Amino acid sequence: MADRLALQTAQLVSITGNPAPPPKRASTAAGLRFYGDEFVFDTVSGMFFRLSTTASFILRSLVGGTSIADIPALMEDRYGIDHPTATRDIQLFLNELAAIEPLDRFIHDTARTD
């Protein structure tokens, strides 16, 4: 996918060098506050993360209780991609998520994605 699955820690800084206030909050679930499709604040760790649109879609799905096994079909519908590509992209995202200790708690489903 052209939209790289990315989840990066982000520090919002104003032009004065002080932390900037976060953008308008869109939703809160499971200790996460989503700010559009670009940022998520983890209220448990106190960290901001910058997300790609696709990463945001997958994380929102996980937080909303969608099974990992069901996400490829959702991505196929939303992005018009084939099942193997959707499955690969989800696995790549889950690998990135597992590497970020504060957010690895959202990999709650041991269902296979293939």
Buried (B, 14 or more C-beta within 10 A) or exposed (E): BEEEBBBEEBEBEEEEEEEEEEEEEEEEBBBBBBBBBBBBBBEEBEBBBBBBBBBBBBBBBBBEEBEBBEBBEBBBEEBEBEEEBBBBBBBBBBEBBEEBEBBEEBBEBEEEBE
